[in-house]
Amino acid sequence: MSNSFGKLFTITTFGESHGLAIGGIIDGFPANFEIDFDFIQTELDRRKPGQSSIVTQRKEADEVKFLSGIFEGKSTGAPIAFMIENTNAKSNDYVHIKDVYRPSHADFTYQKKYGFRDHRGGGRSSARETASRVVAGAMAKQFLRKKGIEIIAYVDQVGNIRIPASAKIDFLEIEKNPVRCANAEVSLEMEKLISETKKNGDTVGGSVFCTISGVPVGLGEPVFDRLEAELGKAMLSINAAKGFEIGSGFAGIEEFGSQHNDVFNIDETTKTNNSGGVQGGISNGMPIYFRTAFKPIATLIQKQESINHANENVIVEGKGRHDPCVVPRAVPIVEAMSAIVILDFYLRNNAMK
């Protein structure tokens, strides 16, 4: 398995959904940096289960414990190891799928690739693994903030409900509603749709919009390590992510080059930002913005046709505690993965000087 991400700033994660703990090792974090532990815990609280009625009701404190790499509140430059204990796993909720492949889940592919799988909550394929990414991302966000780089994400669409282009975007609204939508009125519509979907034992997808401001010119490489490619890889590595677009994205198809080109101002900014802050794989100093699409969660609390290990037809029904919509809890994960990518490129860029 590939369990590490990044080149100079790296995160390696470990653990399963229903194991003793999950955690990770952060390497390459700059030394002598004062760590804000409360901020890290706040970021974990934004991702943790049980935070509202429209997410999974699994109750996990998600309290992180640092094991190495930090002394007297500051990073030492050594690998930073941490763990988060699993305290509310209910493995018996998954006994009924031990030999069954849930539709659109990782059960089938894991079994065929490894010849063995941990069926408890999806094991390693569970979104619980992303808590470790949030810890690394919270570390990265602290460092980047000192450099004037800010990362903010929010839910801009759930099902067929999307924030209209003419609507006001208010970052202060994001943490005021359980959907993490940046528009108060639209958030109510989204919340209603998620609640109704949950009552029906079904799930619904959505998208997360992310903006990164204060990024200096020069991050990214022109060929394989293009900044937008690494951001895309980071986003598509998140559970249930199925689509990524940066800048104008697919909407740019409908325009001519004369409409789409970002014309320069004399101060080296551009009049428009259809490029999404990246040109030729390299940041151009304008805000970076992108969207990530998340499919409806595969586990339904209703009956579905499927097959088992013996290739026999079976009926499978989800049990236990599951998210009816992943995007409210995906927001801090998108921010975390963005921070990991930007810090990695920031360190690479400075290593060249």
N, C-alpha and C positions, 0 to 999 in steps of 0.2 A: 504494500500500500504506500501511497505518497502522502505522508502526514505532515510535511513541512511546506511553508510558503515564504517567499522572499529570498533575497541574495545577501545583502549586508545586514538588514534588519529582518530577522527570521522568527517565525513562530512554528513550533512543532507541538501538535496536540496529541493527547492520549485519552483513553477511557471510553466507556460505553454508557448508554442511557441508564441501564439498570445494574451497572457494576458498582464497586465501592466508591469510586470517585472519578471525576474527569479532571483534566489539568493540562499543563503545557510547560514548555521551556522557551523563553524569549532570549534570543542571542543578538548581539550587536547594538543593544540600547546604549546610548552615550553614558559615560560615567559621570559621577558627581552631580547628578540631576536629582533635585528634591522631589520625592514622590507624593502626590496627593492621594492618599488611600481612600478618603471619603468619596472622591470623584470616581474612582474605579468602582467602588461599591454601588454608587448611584447609577453608573452605566449598566452594571449587572442587574440592578433592580428594574431598569427599563426593559430588559430582555426576559427576565425570569417569568415562569409560569404563575398562574393564579392571581395576576394583578388586576383583573377586571372580569366581568361576567361574560365577555365575548372572546376570552382565550381559554386554553386548557386550565382545568382547576387543579392540576398537580401542584402541591404545595412544597416548594423548595426555597430555602433561605438564600441559596447561592452565595454563601459567604466564602470569599477567597482567602486562602492562607498562603503566604509567601514563604518559600523554603530556603531560598538562596539568592545571592546577587544584590541584596539590599542591606545596607548597614547604617544604623543611626538615621534612618529615613531617606537615605540617598542611594542611588544606583552606584555599584562599584565597578561596573564594566564587565563583570563576570556574568555567566548565564543566569537568568532570573527564572527560577523554578517555582511553580505554584500549583495548588490543587483546590478543587471545589467538591466537597463530599456530596454524594447522592443520599438524601435522607428520607425521601418519600416515594421510592420506587415500589410499584405493585406488580410484580412480575406475573402473578397468577392471571392478570387481565389478558395475558398474551399466550397462555397455554393452548388455547383453541386454534391458534395459527401456527403452531410448531411445525406442522407438515403441510401447510397450505400457503399458496402464493397469493398475496393480496394484489388485486389489479393496480397497475401503475406504481407499485411500490418497489423497493430494492430487494425484496425477498427472492425473486426468481434469479436476478442477475448475480446476487451474492452467492446463492447456492451453486449456480453453474460455474462461476469463476473460482470459488474457493473450495467447493465440495462440502461446505459446512457453514452454518450461520448462527448468530445469536439472535433468536427470535424475540427476546425480551425488549419490547419498546423499539425494535429496529436495531438494537445494538449500536454498532459504530455508525450506521447510516442515520441515526436519529439526529434531529436538529439540536438535541441537548449538547452535542459537541461544540456548537457555535458559542457557548458561554465562554470557552477558552479563548476564542478569537476576540470576544468583547474585552477581555482583560488586556490582551496585547494591544488592541485598538485604543483602549482608554489610556494606556501608557503613551502610545504614539500621539494621540490627540493632545495630551499635556505638553509634550515637547513641541509639536507643531504650533500650538497656540502661542508659545513663547516667541515663535518666529513669525507671528502674524497670520498664520494659516488657520482658517476656520472651516469646519465641515458640518453641514446641516442637512438632514434628510427628513422627508415626511411622506405620508401616504397621499398620493394624488388621484388614485382610482381604486375602487372596489367593485367588482362585477361590471355592470354597465353605468355605474355612477362615477363621474369624473369631475374634478374641479374645472369649471368653465374657464376658457382663456381670458375672459373679461373679469373673472372673480378676483377679489383681493387675496393675496398670499400674505399671511401673518404668521411669522415664525413663533410668536409668543403663544399662539393657539395650539401648537403641536402637542405640548405636554398637558394641556388642559382638557383634552378629550381622550377616551380610551382607544380611538382608532389611530391617533397621531396624525390627524389631517390638519393642514395649515389653513383651513377655512372653517369657521364655526358652524355655519349653516349646512355646508356639504357634509360635515362630519356627522351630523344628526341623521342624515339620509343613509350614510354608510353604516352607521351603528345599527340602524333599524334593519337594513338588509342582512347584516351579519347575524343579528339576533334571530331573524326569521329563518335564515339558512340553518342555524344551529338547531332550532326547534324541529326542523324537517329532517334532522339527522344527516344533513348534506354539508358541503363545503363550497367556498367561493374564492376565486383568485383576486388579484389586484396588482398594483404597481407602486414602487417607491421612487420618488424623485430626490436626487441628491445634488447639492451645489457645494463646490469647494472654492472659497475665495482666498485671496492673498498668496496664491501660488506664484513663485518667481518664474521668470522665463528660463527655459533650459532643462526642465525635468523630462526625462524620457530619452529614448534612443530612436534613430531613424529607421531601423529595419525590424528585427525580431522583438526587441524589448520596447516597442512603442508604448507610450503612456496609456493610450486608450485601450490597447490590447491587454495590458496588465490589469487595468481596471475592469475590463470585460471578463477576464479570467477570474479575478477576485469575486466579482458579483455572481458569475455563473457557477462558482464553487459552493455557493450557499444553497442549502436544501430548498427544493421546490422552485428555484430560479430557472426560467425558461427563455428569457429574452433580455437583451441589453441594447440600448442605443444611446449614443453620445451626441451632443449638439442637436442639430436638426434631425438626426437619425433618419428614419424611413420617410419622414415628411419631406426631406430634401429631394426625394425622387421627383416630386411634382414641380420642382422649380428649375429654371434655366440657370446656367452659371452666372449670367449677368445679374440675376436676382440673389443668388446664394453667396457670392463672394463677399468676404468681410473686408471692406475698404478701410485703409489705415487713416488714423488721425495723426497729426504732426507729433503728438506725444507718445506715439507707438502703440496706443490702444486702437481698437477697431470700432467702426460705427455700428456694426452688428456683431453678433457672436454665434453665427450658425455653425462654426467649427467646434463650439463647446469648449473653448479654451485650449485646444490641442490642434497643432498643425504639423504635418510631417512626422507625427509620433512624438512631438516635443511640445511642452507647455509654452504658450505664447504670452502669458501674463494676464490674460483675461480670465474671468471666473470659469471654472470647469463645471459642467452640468450634464447629468445623464439620468436615464430611467432604467429600472430593472423590473421586469415582469415576473410575477410569481403565479404558478398554476394553483388551482384548487388542491388542497391537501388530499392525498390519495385515500386516507382512512375515513370511511363513511360509517355512521352509526345506522346503517340500514343494510339489507341483504343484497349481495351481488354474486353473480356467477363467477366461478374461477376453476382452477385445477389444483391438485396437490402434487406431492413428490412422485407419486405413482402415475401421474398423468390421467387421473380420474376426475371427472366433473364433480365439483362440490359447490356448496353455497357458503359464502363467508360473510360474516357480519362483524364490524368493528365494535370493540368494547373498550372500556377504560376512559381515559381523559385525553381529549385531542382538541386542537385548535380548529374552529370552523373556518377561520381565515388567518393566514400566516402573516400578512403584511404589518399589522400593528406591532408585533414583536420583532419583525424583520428590520425595522427602522434603525435601531442601534447596531444591528449586525452590519447593515450596509455602511453606516458611518465608520464602524470599526475596521472593516476591510478596506475602505477608502483610505483611512489613516495609515494603515499598514503599508499600502502601496506608495502613498505619497512620502512617508518617512523613509522608506527603502530607497526611493529615487533621490530624495534630498541628500541622504548620506552618500549615495553613489556619486552624485554630482559634486559634492564637496570633497570627496576622496580624489577626484581628478584634478583638483586645483592645487 
